[in-house]
Amino acid sequence: MQRRHLVALAGLAIAGASALTAPAWAQSNEIKIAHIYSKTGPLEAYGKQTQTGFMMGLDYATGGTMTVNGKKIVVIEKDDQGKPDLGKSLLAAAYADDKAALAVGPTSSGVALAMLPVAEEYKKILLVEPAVADSITGDKWNKYIFRTGRNSSQDAISNAVAVDKPGVTVATLAQDNAFGRDGVKAFKDSLKKAKLAHEEYLPPATTDFTAGAQRLIDKLKDQPGRKIIWIVWAGAGNPFKIVDLDLKRYNIEIATGGNILPAMAAYKALPGMEGAAYYYFGIPKNPVNEAMVSMHYKEFKTPPDFFTAGGFSAAMAVVTALKKTGGDTNTNKLISTMEGMSFDTPKGKMTFRKEDHQAMQSMYHFKIKVDPAFAWGVPELVHEIKPEEMDIPIRNKR
């Protein structure tokens, strides 16, 4: 009797071992990537572009197979709605429940900052795209964080190229959030010749800019020389409406960075405006950008936008790293592979800086031209600002 019982137990143990082995083997033929972004919420337009670019980039980078070294890439999409607490819990679920090898996203800087400790807790990579705040790869950073998206310093230093000249007085208009405040701080730190007269912060959902604009005008109107309002804004609301307040009467100009094409419709009223852009489909000349533009026109009959390029770049980084590891998703192996790694993107070559895993990349100094063929102000390239031309601070505590 006792012997029969032991044999039965042994049989159960073998069956149990087989049951455990089968799923583990099946999982080894998949590489699960969680993409957490704003499918809905105030940054929905940005999130959807990122998702489009990411899937196109995976398709391009894998030659249409969606596999690396025989392993199928499976993308698990999650909507953080632009809410930090939700983003945090979705990332934890992706790592713990979905067994994602790594995650990409999110859209909002506030959500990204909430997610950083989760990546560290689970010891899994979070590739940040497109959240911008400097603190993501700065004082809140940990070794599991990489970023293909540009940071606030890259935005600000490149924009300073356009306005930082002797005899110029600048005031800033930004959202009162991590994106806006980090952007202005980096811009302010970048000014060496121009004078900063005022910083104006407004709630992120602002639609009436009259009161804020009046404060800006009051600070600038009596200043000598050239006077510029530099705008850093994301999502809903059109801060360029302040042009209607007769800024020309006081010889006040507007400067800003690039944006998505619908937002750049407002630039048509600002011919000659200068700034610096992360991306515009007509500027970079390289095979990856040509491929993405072609793919996008084929599928949507429209050009790819600002954040489409970002999603595509994130996919190129992921696939480049996985090819180098032979499809191995071991986190430490991925980190050592990605530190200092260069990869091709629609913007040209990017390189993850070893010290903080921020992607070093070109930015584009532009001047707005009005072309009747386009519904937006067209940013014409003045100068490609290459990574080596920008002294991007290392702000982490590594």
C-alpha positions as CSV (number, residue, x, y, z in Angstrom):
1,M,0.0,0.0,0.0
2,Q,2.7,2.4,1.0
3,R,4.7,1.6,-2.1
4,R,1.6,2.2,-4.4
5,H,1.2,5.6,-2.6
6,L,4.8,6.5,-3.3
7,V,4.6,5.5,-6.9
8,A,1.4,7.6,-7.3
9,L,3.1,10.6,-5.7
10,A,6.1,10.2,-8.0
11,G,3.7,10.1,-11.0
12,L,2.1,13.3,-9.8
13,A,5.5,15.0,-9.4
14,I,6.5,14.0,-12.9
15,A,3.2,15.3,-14.3
16,G,3.5,18.5,-12.4
17,A,7.0,19.0,-13.6
18,S,5.8,18.5,-17.2
19,A,3.0,21.0,-16.7
20,L,5.5,23.6,-15.4
21,T,8.0,23.0,-18.1
22,A,5.7,23.3,-21.0
23,P,4.6,26.9,-20.4
24,A,8.1,28.0,-19.5
25,W,9.3,26.5,-22.8
26,A,6.5,28.2,-24.7
27,Q,7.3,31.6,-23.1
28,S,11.0,31.3,-24.2
29,N,9.8,31.6,-27.8
30,E,8.2,35.0,-27.1
31,I,9.5,38.4,-26.1
32,K,6.8,40.3,-24.4
33,I,7.1,44.1,-24.5
34,A,4.6,46.3,-22.6
35,H,3.8,49.6,-24.3
36,I,2.2,51.9,-21.7
37,Y,1.0,55.2,-23.1
38,S,-1.9,57.7,-23.2
39,K,-4.4,55.9,-25.5
40,T,-6.8,58.4,-23.9
41,G,-6.5,61.5,-21.8
42,P,-5.0,65.0,-22.5
43,L,-2.0,63.6,-24.4
44,E,-3.9,61.1,-26.5
45,A,-2.8,62.5,-29.8
46,Y,0.9,62.1,-28.8
47,G,0.3,58.6,-27.5
48,K,-1.4,57.3,-30.6
49,Q,1.4,58.6,-32.8
50,T,4.0,56.9,-30.5
51,Q,2.1,53.6,-30.8
52,T,1.9,53.9,-34.6
53,G,5.6,54.6,-34.8
54,F,6.5,51.8,-32.4
55,M,4.6,49.2,-34.4
56,M,6.0,50.4,-37.7
57,G,9.5,50.5,-36.2
58,L,9.3,46.9,-35.0
59,D,8.0,45.8,-38.4
60,Y,10.9,47.7,-40.2
61,A,13.6,46.6,-37.8
62,T,12.6,42.9,-38.0
63,G,12.2,42.9,-41.8
64,G,8.4,42.3,-41.4
65,T,8.8,39.1,-39.3
66,M,8.2,40.6,-35.8
67,T,10.8,38.1,-34.6
68,V,14.3,38.3,-33.3
69,N,16.5,35.1,-33.3
70,G,13.4,33.0,-33.8
71,K,11.5,34.6,-30.9
72,K,8.1,36.3,-31.6
73,I,7.8,39.9,-30.3
74,V,4.5,40.3,-28.6
75,V,3.4,43.9,-27.7
76,I,1.0,44.3,-24.8
77,E,-0.7,47.7,-24.9
78,K,-1.9,49.5,-21.8
79,D,-3.7,52.9,-21.4
80,D,-2.4,55.0,-18.5
81,Q,-4.9,57.8,-19.4
82,G,-2.2,60.3,-18.4
83,K,-2.7,59.3,-14.7
84,P,0.5,58.7,-12.6
85,D,-1.0,56.2,-10.2
86,L,-2.6,54.2,-13.0
87,G,0.7,54.2,-15.0
88,K,2.5,52.9,-11.9
89,S,0.1,50.0,-11.4
90,L,-0.1,49.1,-15.1
91,L,3.7,48.8,-15.2
92,A,3.8,46.6,-12.1
93,A,1.1,44.4,-13.7
94,A,3.1,44.2,-16.9
95,Y,6.2,43.0,-15.2
96,A,4.6,40.7,-12.6
97,D,1.5,39.3,-14.3
98,D,2.2,39.7,-18.1
99,K,5.9,38.7,-17.6
100,A,7.0,41.5,-19.9
101,A,10.7,41.4,-20.6
102,L,10.8,45.2,-20.8
103,A,8.4,48.1,-21.1
104,V,8.2,51.2,-23.3
105,G,6.5,54.5,-22.5
106,P,4.8,56.6,-21.2
107,T,3.6,59.8,-22.9
108,S,3.4,62.0,-19.8
109,S,6.4,63.1,-17.7
110,G,4.3,62.9,-14.6
111,V,3.4,59.3,-15.3
112,A,7.0,58.5,-16.1
113,L,8.3,59.8,-12.8
114,A,5.7,57.6,-11.0
115,M,6.9,54.6,-13.0
116,L,10.6,54.8,-12.4
117,P,10.7,53.2,-9.0
118,V,8.6,50.3,-10.3
119,A,11.2,49.4,-12.9
120,E,13.8,49.5,-10.2
121,E,11.7,47.3,-7.9
122,Y,11.1,44.6,-10.5
123,K,14.7,45.0,-12.0
124,K,13.3,45.4,-15.5
125,I,14.0,47.9,-18.2
126,L,11.7,50.9,-18.8
127,L,12.6,52.5,-22.2
128,V,11.1,56.0,-21.8
129,E,9.5,57.4,-24.9
130,P,8.4,60.2,-25.3
131,A,8.2,61.7,-21.7
132,V,10.6,64.7,-21.6
133,A,11.3,65.9,-18.1
134,D,15.0,66.1,-17.3
135,S,14.5,64.5,-13.9
136,I,13.6,61.2,-15.6
137,T,17.3,60.7,-16.5
138,G,18.3,63.1,-13.8
139,D,17.8,63.0,-10.0
140,K,14.9,60.5,-10.2
141,W,16.8,58.1,-12.5
142,N,17.9,54.5,-11.8
143,K,20.0,52.1,-13.9
144,Y,16.9,50.3,-15.4
145,I,15.8,53.5,-17.2
146,F,16.8,54.3,-20.8
147,R,15.3,57.1,-22.9
148,T,15.1,57.4,-26.7
149,G,12.9,60.6,-26.4
150,R,14.7,63.9,-26.1
151,N,15.0,65.4,-22.6
152,S,14.1,69.0,-21.6
153,S,17.8,70.0,-21.8
154,Q,18.0,68.9,-25.4
155,D,14.9,70.8,-26.2
156,A,16.0,73.9,-24.3
157,I,19.7,74.0,-25.4
158,S,18.7,73.6,-29.0
159,N,16.1,76.3,-28.7
160,A,18.5,78.6,-27.0
161,V,20.6,78.5,-30.2
162,A,17.8,80.4,-31.9
163,V,17.3,83.1,-29.3
164,D,20.4,83.4,-27.1
165,K,21.9,86.5,-28.6
166,P,23.2,89.8,-27.0
167,G,20.5,92.5,-26.6
168,V,17.7,89.9,-26.5
169,T,15.2,89.8,-23.6
170,V,13.2,86.6,-23.1
171,A,10.1,85.7,-21.1
172,T,8.8,82.2,-20.9
173,L,5.3,80.7,-21.0
174,A,4.9,77.1,-19.9
175,Q,2.6,74.7,-18.2
176,D,2.7,74.3,-14.5
177,N,3.8,70.7,-14.5
178,A,7.1,68.6,-14.6
179,F,7.3,69.1,-18.4
180,G,6.9,72.9,-18.3
181,R,9.0,73.6,-15.3
182,D,11.9,71.3,-16.3
183,G,11.7,72.8,-19.8
184,V,12.0,76.3,-18.5
185,K,14.8,75.5,-16.0
186,A,16.9,73.8,-18.7
187,F,16.2,76.8,-21.1
188,K,17.1,79.3,-18.4
189,D,20.3,77.4,-17.6
190,S,21.2,77.4,-21.4
191,L,21.0,81.2,-21.8
192,K,24.4,82.8,-21.8
193,K,23.8,86.1,-23.7
194,A,20.1,86.9,-23.6
195,K,18.4,88.2,-20.4
196,L,15.4,86.3,-18.9
197,A,12.8,88.8,-17.6
198,H,9.9,86.6,-16.5
199,E,8.6,83.0,-16.1
200,E,4.9,82.5,-16.6
201,Y,3.3,79.2,-15.6
202,L,-0.3,78.4,-16.3
203,P,-2.4,75.3,-15.5
204,P,-1.9,72.5,-18.0
205,A,-5.5,72.6,-19.3
206,T,-5.5,76.4,-19.8
207,T,-7.6,77.6,-22.8
208,D,-7.8,81.4,-22.0
209,F,-4.3,82.8,-22.1
210,T,-5.3,86.5,-21.8
211,A,-4.2,87.1,-18.1
212,G,-0.9,85.3,-18.5
213,A,-0.2,87.0,-21.8
214,Q,-0.8,90.4,-20.2
215,R,1.7,89.7,-17.5
216,L,4.2,88.7,-20.1
217,I,3.6,91.9,-22.1
218,D,3.9,94.1,-19.0
219,K,7.3,92.5,-18.3
220,L,8.6,92.9,-21.8
221,K,7.0,96.0,-23.3
222,D,9.5,98.5,-21.9
223,Q,12.6,96.4,-22.4
224,P,15.2,97.6,-25.0
225,G,16.3,95.6,-28.0
226,R,14.7,92.4,-29.3
227,K,11.9,90.9,-27.1
228,I,10.8,87.3,-27.3
229,I,8.2,85.1,-25.5
230,W,9.5,81.5,-25.6
231,I,6.6,79.0,-25.3
232,V,6.9,75.4,-24.1
233,W,3.5,73.7,-24.2
234,A,2.0,70.2,-24.7
235,G,-1.5,68.9,-25.2
236,A,-4.7,70.9,-25.4
237,G,-4.9,74.7,-25.4
238,N,-3.4,77.0,-28.0
239,P,-1.0,79.4,-26.3
240,F,-0.2,81.0,-29.7
241,K,-3.5,82.8,-29.5
242,I,-1.6,85.4,-27.6
243,V,-0.5,86.7,-31.0
244,D,-4.1,88.2,-31.2
245,L,-3.2,90.6,-28.3
246,D,-1.3,92.8,-30.7
247,L,2.2,91.7,-29.7
248,K,3.6,93.6,-32.7
249,R,2.6,96.9,-31.1
250,Y,5.3,96.2,-28.5
251,N,7.7,94.5,-31.0
252,I,7.4,91.3,-29.1
253,E,8.1,88.1,-31.0
254,I,7.3,84.4,-30.3
255,A,9.7,81.5,-30.3
256,T,9.0,77.9,-29.6
257,G,10.1,74.3,-30.4
258,G,8.6,72.0,-32.9
259,N,5.3,70.2,-32.3
260,I,2.8,67.9,-33.9
261,L,1.4,69.0,-37.3
262,P,-2.1,70.0,-36.1
263,A,-0.5,72.3,-33.4
264,M,1.8,73.8,-36.1
265,A,-1.2,75.1,-37.9
266,A,-0.9,78.1,-35.6
267,Y,2.7,78.6,-36.9
268,K,1.3,79.8,-40.2
269,A,0.5,83.1,-38.6
270,L,4.2,83.4,-37.5
271,P,6.3,83.4,-40.7
272,G,10.0,83.8,-39.9
273,M,9.6,82.4,-36.4
274,E,12.7,80.5,-35.2
275,G,13.1,77.6,-32.9
276,A,14.4,74.1,-32.7
277,A,12.5,70.9,-33.4
278,Y,13.0,67.3,-32.3
279,Y,11.7,66.1,-35.7
280,Y,9.9,67.2,-38.9
281,F,9.4,64.6,-41.6
282,G,10.9,66.7,-44.3
283,I,14.2,67.5,-42.6
284,P,16.3,64.3,-41.9
285,K,17.9,62.7,-44.9
286,N,18.6,59.0,-44.2
287,P,17.2,55.5,-45.3
288,V,15.3,54.9,-42.0
289,N,13.4,58.2,-42.3
290,E,12.7,57.6,-45.9
291,A,11.3,54.1,-45.0
292,M,9.1,55.5,-42.2
293,V,7.7,58.3,-44.4
294,S,6.9,55.9,-47.1
295,M,5.2,53.4,-44.8
296,H,3.2,56.1,-43.2
297,Y,2.0,57.6,-46.5
298,K,1.1,54.1,-47.7
299,E,-1.0,53.3,-44.6
300,F,-2.5,56.7,-43.7
301,K,-2.0,59.0,-46.8
302,T,-0.4,61.5,-44.5
303,P,3.2,62.2,-43.4
304,P,4.5,60.8,-40.1
305,D,4.5,63.2,-37.2
306,F,6.6,64.3,-34.3
307,F,5.9,61.4,-31.9
308,T,5.7,58.8,-34.7
309,A,9.4,59.2,-35.2
310,G,9.9,58.7,-31.4
311,G,8.0,55.5,-31.3
312,F,9.9,54.3,-34.4
313,S,13.2,55.2,-32.7
314,A,12.2,53.2,-29.5
315,A,11.5,50.2,-31.6
316,M,14.9,50.5,-33.4
317,A,16.6,50.6,-30.0
318,V,14.8,47.6,-28.7
319,V,15.4,45.4,-31.8
320,T,19.0,46.5,-32.1
321,A,19.6,45.5,-28.4
322,L,17.8,42.2,-28.8
323,K,19.7,41.3,-31.9
324,K,23.0,42.0,-30.1
325,T,22.0,39.7,-27.2
326,G,20.7,37.0,-29.6
327,G,17.2,37.4,-28.3
328,D,18.3,37.0,-24.6
329,T,16.1,39.2,-22.4
330,N,18.2,39.0,-19.3
331,T,18.0,42.5,-17.8
332,N,21.7,42.8,-16.9
333,K,22.7,41.6,-20.3
334,L,20.4,44.1,-21.9
335,I,21.7,46.9,-19.7
336,S,25.3,46.2,-20.5
337,T,24.4,45.9,-24.2
338,M,22.5,49.1,-24.4
339,E,24.9,51.3,-22.4
340,G,26.9,53.2,-25.1
341,M,24.9,51.5,-27.8
342,S,24.3,53.3,-31.1
343,F,21.3,52.6,-33.3
344,D,19.7,54.0,-36.5
345,T,16.5,56.0,-36.2
346,P,14.5,58.4,-38.5
347,K,16.6,61.2,-37.0
348,G,19.9,59.5,-37.9
349,K,22.1,57.8,-35.4
350,M,21.3,57.9,-31.7
351,T,23.6,56.7,-28.9
352,F,22.6,55.8,-25.3
353,R,25.0,57.8,-23.0
354,K,26.5,55.3,-20.5
355,E,26.2,57.7,-17.5
356,D,22.4,58.2,-17.6
357,H,21.1,56.2,-20.6
358,Q,19.8,59.3,-22.3
359,A,19.9,59.0,-26.1
360,M,22.2,61.6,-27.6
361,Q,20.7,62.8,-30.8
362,S,20.4,65.7,-33.3
363,M,18.0,68.6,-33.0
364,Y,17.0,70.9,-35.8
365,H,17.2,74.7,-35.8
366,F,14.4,75.9,-38.0
367,K,12.7,79.0,-39.4
368,I,9.0,78.9,-40.3
369,K,8.0,79.3,-43.9
370,V,4.4,79.6,-45.1
371,D,3.6,77.2,-48.0
372,P,0.0,77.1,-49.3
373,A,0.4,73.4,-50.0
374,F,0.6,72.6,-46.3
375,A,-2.0,73.3,-43.5
376,W,0.8,74.1,-41.1
377,G,3.8,76.4,-40.9
378,V,6.7,74.6,-42.5
379,P,9.9,74.4,-40.4
380,E,12.8,74.9,-42.8
381,L,16.1,73.7,-41.7
382,V,18.6,76.4,-40.7
383,H,21.1,74.1,-39.0
384,E,21.3,70.5,-37.8
385,I,22.4,70.8,-34.2
386,K,24.4,67.6,-33.7
387,P,24.9,65.9,-30.3
388,E,28.5,67.0,-29.9
389,E,27.3,70.7,-30.3
390,M,25.1,70.4,-27.3
391,D,26.5,70.2,-23.8
392,I,23.7,68.2,-22.2
393,P,24.2,68.1,-18.4
394,I,24.4,64.7,-16.6
395,R,22.1,65.3,-13.7
396,N,21.8,61.9,-12.0
397,K,23.5,60.8,-8.8
398,R,25.2,57.7,-10.2
